[in-house]
Amino acid sequence: MSLRKMSVGIALLVLIVDQFVKYWVTGPMGIDYPGAELNLLPFFTLRFVQNFGVSLGLLQAGSEFARWALVAMTAIIATGVAVWIRRETQKPELIGLGLVLGGALGNIIDRVRFGYVVDYADFHVFGYSPFLVFNIADAAISIGVVILLVRALFTPKPKHDVPVEKANA
């Protein structure tokens, strides 16, 4: 299997798992209205949250125009990631890009269907939540971005030697 097909496969897997878990939480489990929650572990609660914004609650879509503007913005980003996948040759970057693309598509589907993104995962310790409530798509995007940043910041770039004749000219 080619690396690009692997990246697209990762994106499809993230998309399918994200949508299935959102369906399961809001459907059969019935956690589908603001305030609905189910404590699963002392540190993990399934909590229904309608996220009208993007990461960290930024860019809140308070109108239909804003909703569709966020859909368009996310679609443009997803398209850029897909183009990057076509051009990328390094496996770690392709894994990160697949995670970002799958997560972006999962959240786009929510925003088109509902007008908001379904968030449900709430990790907490002694009443303190170190993260905002999130979903699998958000986690995939975050992990993918971290992979891309680590590779960009800490992977040595190949040195291009300048021929001696040109260096002395």
C-alpha positions in Angstrom: 0.0 0.0 0.0 1.3 3.4 -0.9 1.9 6.0 1.9 -0.7 8.3 0.4 -3.3 5.5 0.5 -2.3 4.9 4.1 -2.9 8.6 4.9 -6.4 8.5 3.2 -7.1 5.3 5.0 -6.3 6.9 8.4 -8.6 9.9 7.4 -11.4 7.5 6.6 -10.9 5.5 9.8 -11.0 8.6 11.9 -14.1 9.9 10.1 -16.0 6.5 10.5 -15.0 6.0 14.2 -15.8 9.6 15.0 -19.2 9.5 13.4 -20.0 6.1 14.9 -19.1 7.2 18.5 -21.1 10.4 18.1 -24.0 8.3 16.9 -23.6 5.8 19.8 -23.3 8.5 22.5 -26.2 10.6 21.2 -28.4 7.7 20.0 -28.4 4.4 22.0 -26.8 6.0 25.1 -29.3 8.9 25.0 -26.8 11.6 25.9 -28.3 14.0 23.3 -29.4 17.2 25.1 -27.6 20.0 26.9 -26.9 18.9 30.5 -27.1 15.2 29.7 -24.1 13.3 31.1 -23.0 9.8 32.2 -20.2 9.3 34.7 -18.2 6.3 33.4 -15.1 6.6 35.6 -14.1 8.8 38.5 -12.1 10.9 35.9 -14.2 10.5 32.7 -17.7 11.6 32.0 -19.7 11.5 28.8 -21.2 15.0 28.6 -23.3 16.4 25.7 -22.0 19.7 24.5 -23.0 21.7 21.4 -19.9 23.3 20.1 -20.9 26.2 17.9 -17.2 27.4 17.6 -13.9 25.9 16.6 -11.0 24.8 18.7 -11.1 26.2 22.3 -14.5 27.7 21.6 -13.1 30.3 19.3 -15.0 31.8 16.4 -18.5 31.1 17.8 -21.1 30.7 15.0 -23.9 32.8 16.3 -25.8 32.9 13.1 -26.6 30.8 10.0 -24.1 32.9 8.0 -21.3 32.2 10.6 -22.2 28.5 10.7 -21.8 28.2 6.9 -18.7 30.4 7.0 -17.1 27.9 9.5 -18.2 25.0 7.2 -16.5 26.8 4.2 -13.4 27.7 6.2 -13.0 24.1 7.5 -13.6 22.7 4.0 -10.9 25.0 2.6 -8.5 23.7 5.3 -9.5 20.1 4.6 -8.9 20.7 0.9 -5.4 22.2 1.6 -4.6 19.1 3.8 -5.7 16.8 0.9 -3.5 18.7 -1.5 -0.6 18.4 1.0 -1.2 14.7 1.3 -0.8 14.4 -2.5 2.6 16.2 -2.3 4.0 14.8 0.9 6.5 11.9 0.9 7.3 11.4 4.5 5.4 8.8 6.5 5.1 10.7 9.8 3.8 13.8 8.1 1.3 11.6 6.1 0.1 10.0 9.3 -0.4 13.5 10.9 -2.2 14.8 7.8 -4.5 11.8 7.7 -5.5 12.4 11.3 -6.1 16.1 10.7 -8.1 15.4 7.5 -10.3 12.7 9.1 -11.0 14.9 12.1 -11.8 18.0 10.0 -14.3 16.0 7.9 -16.0 14.5 11.0 -16.6 18.0 12.4 -17.7 19.4 9.0 -20.4 16.7 8.9 -21.6 17.6 12.3 -21.8 21.3 11.5 -23.7 20.7 8.3 -26.1 18.2 9.9 -26.7 20.0 13.2 -25.3 23.5 13.0 -22.8 22.6 15.7 -20.1 20.0 16.5 -21.1 17.2 19.0 -18.6 17.1 21.8 -18.9 14.5 24.6 -15.5 13.5 26.2 -14.8 15.2 29.5 -11.7 14.2 31.5 -11.5 15.6 35.0 -9.7 15.2 38.2 -11.2 16.3 41.6 -13.7 18.5 39.8 -11.1 20.2 37.6 -11.3 19.6 33.8 -7.8 20.2 32.2 -9.4 19.9 28.8 -12.5 21.3 27.2 -15.1 18.7 26.3 -14.1 17.2 23.0 -14.6 14.3 20.6 -12.6 11.8 18.6 -12.3 14.2 15.6 -10.8 16.9 17.9 -8.4 14.5 19.4 -7.3 13.3 15.9 -6.8 16.9 14.8 -4.8 17.7 17.9 -2.6 14.6 17.6 -2.0 15.2 13.9 -1.0 18.8 14.4 1.4 17.8 17.2 3.0 15.3 14.9 3.4 17.9 12.1 4.8 20.5 14.6 7.3 18.1 16.1 8.5 17.0 12.7 8.7 20.6 11.5 10.6 21.8 14.5 12.8 18.9 15.4 13.5 17.0 12.2 16.9 17.9 10.8 16.8 19.4 7.3 19.1 17.8 4.7 22.1 20.0 4.0 22.6 21.0 0.5 26.3 21.3 -0.2 27.4 24.2 -2.4 30.1 23.2 -5.0 33.5 24.7 -4.1 33.8 26.6 -7.4 30.5 28.5 -6.8 31.3 29.1 -3.1 34.6 30.9 -4.0 33.2 32.9 -6.9 
